[in-house]
Amino acid sequence: MRRATAGLAGGLAGGVVFGLMMQAGGMIPMVAGLVGSDSPAVGWVVHLLISAFFGIAFAVVLGPVLRGVVGATLLGVAYGAVLWVVGPLLLMPARMGMPLFVVDGMTLQSLLGHLVFGLVLGAVVGAMLRDRSARS
């Protein structure tokens, strides 16, 4: 339960930072397109749900191998890179009928956002798991 809570917190924290980057770039409505909408509010909800899910998955699956805040942060950045390949390069375009594995200005912005998401996720999870372990 500890890891899931840390993952939820880290996923939401990373999701908010990444979401602000996407909003600034006008990409939130594209996320809403995953569920047939173009509403920014729907885009935020979808984005934060995805962020929470992947944050929990990170902490639950990789929690046993996380070693400190630095290690968790570095692993989080790598995780963000994997999510970029799986999400914006494969699943999202497949869902929306677009070409797969296209690397252009938009997907490179998305890469930066995914790396930032992973950085924040890893740092939060690493800090929360370290602090809770130290108290036990």
N, C-alpha and C positions, 0 to 999 in steps of 0.2 A: 504493500500500500504506500509505503514511503517513496518508492521509486515512481509510482504512478502519479502521486501528488507533485513530486519534483518535476516530472515530465509535463504535467498539465501546466504548472506555473511557468516553466521554461518555454513551452510551446506557445503559450499565450503572450508571454513577454516578447519572444522573437517574432511572433505573428503580428503584434502591434507595430513593432519597428519596421518590419518588412511591409506591412500594410500601408504605413505612412509613405514609404518609398513608392509603392505601387500607386497610391492615390496621387502623389505628386506627378507621376508619369502617366496618369490617366488609364491605368491598367485594371483598376478595380471592377469596372463594368465587364471586362472580359472574363473575370473570374465568375461573375454572376451568370455569364453565358453558359457555364457548366450545368446550370439548372434551368436554362431557358429564359433567363431574365437579363435585363441590362441595368437594373437598379443598383446604384452604389451601395445602398443599405444591404441589399441581398448579397452583393459581392463581399462586403465586410463579414457578414454572418458566415457565408460559405468559407471564406478565407480563414477566419478564426476557428471554425470547426475543423478544417483540414490541419491547421497549425496545432490545435490541441491534440488531435489524433496522432500526428507524427511526433509530437513532443512526448506523449505517453509511450508510444512505441519505442522511441529512442531510449528513454530511461528504463523501461521494463526489460527490453531485450539486451541493451548494451550496459545497463547499470552495473552488472557484476564485473565488467572489465574496466570501468572508469576508475582512474587513479588520480585524484586531486582535481583541482579546478583547471589547471593548465592542460592536463591530459584530456579532461572532459571537453574543454573548449576546442582543442585541436580535433578531437573526434567529431565534435559537433559541426565544425567547418567541413570536414570530409563528408559527413552525413548530408549536409546542405547541398554539396556538389552532386551526390547521388540522387537526392530528391529533384534537383534541377534536370538531370538526364531523364529520370522516370516521369516527372510531371510535365513541365513545359515542352520538352522535346519529344515525348512519346504519348502519354495518356491524354493530356489536354488537347493537342491537335487531333488525335484520333477521335476523341469524343465530339469535337467540333467540325469534323470533316476537312481538316487542313492537312497540308503535307507534314510528314514526320521528320524529326531530326534536322530542322532548319535552324541554322545559327545565323542570326542577323542582329541588328541593333537592339531590337526588342528582347530577343532571347538572351543577349549578353547583359542587358539591364537586369533581366530576371536572374541570371547567374549571380550577379552581385547581390541581389536581394536574398537569394537562397543561401549564399555564403554568410551574409549578415545574420539571417535567421538562425543558421547553425551555430554561429559564434555566440549569439545571445542565449540560445537554447543550451548549449554545452556549458557556458559559464554559470547560468542559473542552476542547472541540474547539478553540476559539480559542486557549487557552493552549498546547495541545500542538502545534498547527500553527505558532504563533508561535515557540515555543522551538526546534522542530526546524528552522525556516527560518533562525533566527538562527545555528544551529550549522553550517549547510551552507556 
